[in-house]
Amino acid sequence: MRLASALTGTVLASALLLSAAPASLAAPAEDLPAVESAQLSDASSMLALINPTTKLSPEDYTPTKLVSVGGTGLTLRAEAAQAVEDLIADARAAGHSIKLLSAYRSYERQAALFNQYQSKYGTAYAERISARPGTSEHQLGLAADLGYTNSRAELKEEFGQTPAGIWIAKHASDYGLIIRYPQGKEEITGYKYEPWHVRYIGKEHAKALAESGAETYEEYFQMLSKSLEEPKAEASTVAKEEESDSSDKSEKESAKDSEEVGHGVVKEDDLLVLRFLPPYRDWGFGFTE
């Protein structure tokens, strides 16, 4: 369950949400893992972005090859399942009784949950505690909710202050996971602080995000998007420079040709002048010897 911030149908488009990321955080493109545009647009990509204003396409997307996480009966995509299993095992070895509470949820399951909350509490409150179908990150098969055995802090902000919550925040990136909804960043993510909700993006990207200065996945996603734009801008600049060089060369060649014409060829205007110089034999007005 997510504690979504109060967002209505008049919410700004996701592009505006992304623009909230401070420009000063933008890491140089060469410091980021290389990505292709499809990785940032396909629902099947481990980098797919989804939030209250960014719906999945198609909305009823279902990931393929979901596997059970540690025999719990809850499922995730294989790479995410392995990461969560490893994190839970290592956390337990460190003395933290972490357990899996929720994983993949289908479009239909999310729709049923949201409709249930909407009928009971009304739309405004339902949007604060649950995602609309098609905008739930659990539908990607890459997100999981973690709990603490025998804890009263399950699915509460207080979980972030428990030894288990602190351990998860410190070590999640080692497994390719991130705390998807950090504290104080709901205006960017669209959700309140959820220290129990982890999202798989892969070890390379989890490390890059931590080193980039981004505090949310929205900000990191924007950096990746800009890294795709920079090569295009560079190519355009090179093309303009080549066009300019070609133009300069053409002008120089034209000037050279003009100079050569001035030194070796008699122009038509020059012939007119010569016709009126002595001895006037070429005038044709009867002045002949």
C-alpha positions, 0 to 999 in steps of 0.5 A: 500500500502506498501513501500517495500525496493528494493529486487530482485530475488537474495534476501537471503532466509528468514532464513538469514533474520531472522539471522539478529536479534541480539543474545543479544535480545534473551529472555529466553524461560520461559519468552515467551508464549508457542507455538507449531510448527504449530503456526509458520508454518501454514498460518492460525495461528495468528503468521504466518510470511510473508515478501518479502522472506517468501511466504505464503503456499499455496500462494493463501491462503484465511482465513476463517470467514472474518468479516466486520470491523465496518461496513466499508465493509473492512474485517479481521479475527474476532479477528483482526477485533475486535481489530481494532474496539476497537482501533479506538473507543478508539482513537476517544474517546481520540480525534484522528479521526482514520479511516480504509483505508485497511484490507484484500486483496486476492491473486488475488487483490494483484496480480492485484495491483502489475501488475499495478504498475509493468506495470506503473513503472517497476519491481524495483519501483513496489517492493518498493511500493507494495508486490508481491502476496503471500508475502503481510501481508494483505492476512493473514486477520490480518493486517490493514492500518489506516489513519487520517481523513483530514490529508495529512500524510495518508500512509506517514512516517509523519503519525508517528509524528501526534498525532494519529500516536503517540497514535497508537504506544503507545497503539497498544499492548493493543489491541494485535496489533503491528506496523509491520514495525518500523522505521530504520528496513527495512533490517530486515522486508523488508519494510520501516517505515510504522506507519500506518500498524498494525498487530494482533498477540494477546494481550499475544504476543504483550505484550511479544514482547514489553517486550522481547527487540525485535524491529521487529516481525522477531526478536520476531518470531526467539525467539519463534522458538528458544524456541521450539528448547531448550526443544529438546536440553535439552532432548538430553542432559538428554538422553546423561547423562543417557547413560553416567550414564548407561555406568559408572554403567556397567563399575563399575559392570564389575570391581566388577565382575573381582575383585570377580573372582580374589579372589575366582576362580583359573584361567587357567594360575594359573593351568599351574604354579601349574603343575610345582611345587613339588612333580611333581606327576602331570607331567606325565613324569615318575617321580612317587613314 
